[in-house]
Structure formats: C-alpha cells, structure tokens
Amino acid sequence: MHDQTPAAPPRPTTPHETPGLEGGLERLFFGARWICAPLYFGLTAGLLVILVKFLQTAWALVRNSYTLEFDDVFVGILDMIDLVLLANLLLIVMFAGYENFVSKLDVRNHRDFPDWIGHVTFGDIKIKLMASIVAMSAIHVLADFIRVNDISSRTLGWSVGIHLAFVVSGLMLALMDRMMEDPASQENTRPEQH
C-alpha cells in the first residue's frame, strides 16, 4: 500500500555568502553593474535628439506641403517613420538592457507598464536591434527608389547591397540564436503532433 500523504515542498535554500576577501571582491564585482545605469539613462538624450529631428521634419513637410511634389512628401514621411523606429529601438535597448543587466524595474504596478519588458532577453534585444536596422535600411532603399532619377546607379547599387548585407546578417544572427536555444525550450514551443 502506497502512502498517500503529499510530499513536503523543498525548503528554500538560504543564499550563503562567501567570507573574506573573495566575498568582498564578488560583491564589488556584482555591484559594478551599476556603472551601466548612467549609460542607459544617457540614452534619453538620444530620444530628445530624435524628437527634435522628428519635429523639424514634420514642420518642413507641413510648411512646404503646397509646393512639394508627392515623391518629396513620401520621402519626408518615410524619414519620420525611420525616426519613430529609431526611437522605439532606443526604448527597447534602454528598458530591456537596464532590466537584463542592471536591476529590475520597480514600476510593474503602473497601469502603462509594457508587458514586453520582463520578457525581452539579451538574445531578443539582438534580434530586435537587427530587425530594426533592416527595417530602417529598407526605408532608405525605398526612398532611394523613389528618387531613382536623382541619384546615380552606383549609389542605388550600394544602397541595395548594404540592405542585403543587413538582411543576411539578421538571418544569420537569428539562426545562431535559434541554434543556441535550450533544447528543452524548443520542445515546449514545438507544436504537438498527433
């Protein structure tokens, strides 16, 4: 006959601290992560610069809207989209980088707290960074195609070549990240076969 009493949950282990010089060095080494905090905060200056450039582009479009050709309006709007993508990328790096490498954000109870922040890993940051670069590169290629009569074939060729290099780099980065994933997590994400 089997005993039906449930097994007691394992006791949480208390963290042990390494004594002496080694422990002090480890705490100092661990605390050094705070050196990165001002760097992430400093990226807000980049956000301010992007905001200024966005407002300049928007004002130039509005001010010259009666005299601009459609292609120029289209390129101006693409420039604005490019700046928005850059600002979004900057936010991803700021929030996810800080949370992954410095400290957890203590604002989870805020009603506007984005759900993605706690789920973006370092691998995700790399993929999102590369995807944003590819998207921005595609916008520049599209803008070059719109102005195809105003630019040289050499410039257009370089633009397409650089974009393709970004696409290939992004695919290789995603493939390497996929190969480095934990096999157990790949099994959990694989659809069940009946």
Solvent accessible surface area in square Angstrom, and as a share of the most:
residue,aa,sasa,rsa
1,M,243,1.08
2,H,157,0.70
3,D,117,0.61
4,Q,156,0.69
5,T,97,0.57
6,P,124,0.78
7,A,97,0.75
8,A,90,0.69
9,P,111,0.70
10,P,124,0.78
11,R,214,0.78
12,P,123,0.78
13,T,127,0.74
14,T,117,0.68
15,P,126,0.79
16,H,163,0.73
17,E,129,0.58
18,T,38,0.22
19,P,111,0.70
20,G,60,0.57
21,L,143,0.71
22,E,102,0.46
23,G,2,0.01
24,G,29,0.28
25,L,98,0.49
26,E,82,0.37
27,R,133,0.49
28,L,128,0.64
29,F,167,0.69
30,F,133,0.55
31,G,32,0.31
32,A,43,0.33
33,R,67,0.24
34,W,115,0.40
35,I,127,0.65
36,C,48,0.29
37,A,21,0.16
38,P,84,0.53
39,L,117,0.58
40,Y,35,0.13
41,F,154,0.64
42,G,39,0.37
43,L,55,0.27
44,T,44,0.26
45,A,58,0.45
46,G,27,0.26
47,L,41,0.20
48,L,115,0.57
49,V,93,0.53
50,I,18,0.09
51,L,94,0.47
52,V,79,0.45
53,K,95,0.40
54,F,56,0.23
55,L,100,0.50
56,Q,95,0.42
57,T,29,0.17
58,A,24,0.18
59,W,152,0.53
60,A,37,0.28
61,L,24,0.12
62,V,98,0.56
63,R,139,0.51
64,N,50,0.25
65,S,59,0.38
66,Y,213,0.81
67,T,114,0.66
68,L,57,0.28
69,E,123,0.55
70,F,150,0.63
71,D,67,0.35
72,D,66,0.34
73,V,39,0.23
74,F,68,0.28
75,V,13,0.07
76,G,9,0.09
77,I,77,0.39
78,L,11,0.06
79,D,54,0.28
80,M,37,0.17
81,I,80,0.40
82,D,19,0.10
83,L,31,0.15
84,V,69,0.40
85,L,49,0.24
86,L,68,0.34
87,A,20,0.16
88,N,71,0.37
89,L,13,0.06
90,L,28,0.14
91,L,61,0.31
92,I,31,0.16
93,V,40,0.23
94,M,20,0.09
95,F,69,0.29
96,A,0,0.00
97,G,2,0.02
98,Y,47,0.18
99,E,13,0.06
100,N,63,0.32
101,F,90,0.37
102,V,7,0.04
103,S,33,0.21
104,K,130,0.55
105,L,34,0.17
106,D,139,0.72
107,V,81,0.46
108,R,105,0.38
109,N,159,0.81
110,H,108,0.48
111,R,218,0.79
112,D,91,0.47
113,F,37,0.16
114,P,47,0.30
115,D,122,0.63
116,W,87,0.30
117,I,4,0.02
118,G,42,0.41
119,H,142,0.64
120,V,9,0.05
121,T,76,0.44
122,F,111,0.46
123,G,14,0.14
124,D,50,0.26
125,I,16,0.08
126,K,59,0.25
127,I,53,0.27
128,K,74,0.31
129,L,69,0.34
130,M,27,0.12
131,A,59,0.46
132,S,18,0.12
133,I,50,0.25
134,V,34,0.19
135,A,37,0.29
136,M,26,0.12
137,S,13,0.09
138,A,41,0.32
139,I,19,0.10
140,H,96,0.43
141,V,16,0.09
142,L,79,0.39
143,A,4,0.03
144,D,20,0.10
145,F,100,0.42
146,I,34,0.17
147,R,87,0.32
148,V,68,0.39
149,N,145,0.74
150,D,117,0.61
151,I,45,0.23
152,S,63,0.41
153,S,97,0.62
154,R,183,0.67
155,T,69,0.40
156,L,27,0.14
157,G,43,0.41
158,W,155,0.54
159,S,20,0.13
160,V,47,0.27
161,G,36,0.35
162,I,85,0.43
163,H,31,0.14
164,L,98,0.49
165,A,55,0.43
166,F,70,0.29
167,V,45,0.26
168,V,86,0.49
169,S,51,0.33
170,G,13,0.13
171,L,118,0.58
172,M,101,0.45
173,L,39,0.19
174,A,41,0.32
175,L,94,0.47
176,M,99,0.44
177,D,35,0.18
178,R,143,0.52
179,M,142,0.63
180,M,153,0.68
181,E,74,0.33
182,D,86,0.45
183,P,99,0.62
184,A,59,0.46
185,S,47,0.30
186,Q,38,0.17
187,E,104,0.47
188,N,128,0.66
189,T,107,0.62
190,R,126,0.46
191,P,109,0.68
192,E,148,0.66
193,Q,170,0.76
194,H,216,0.96
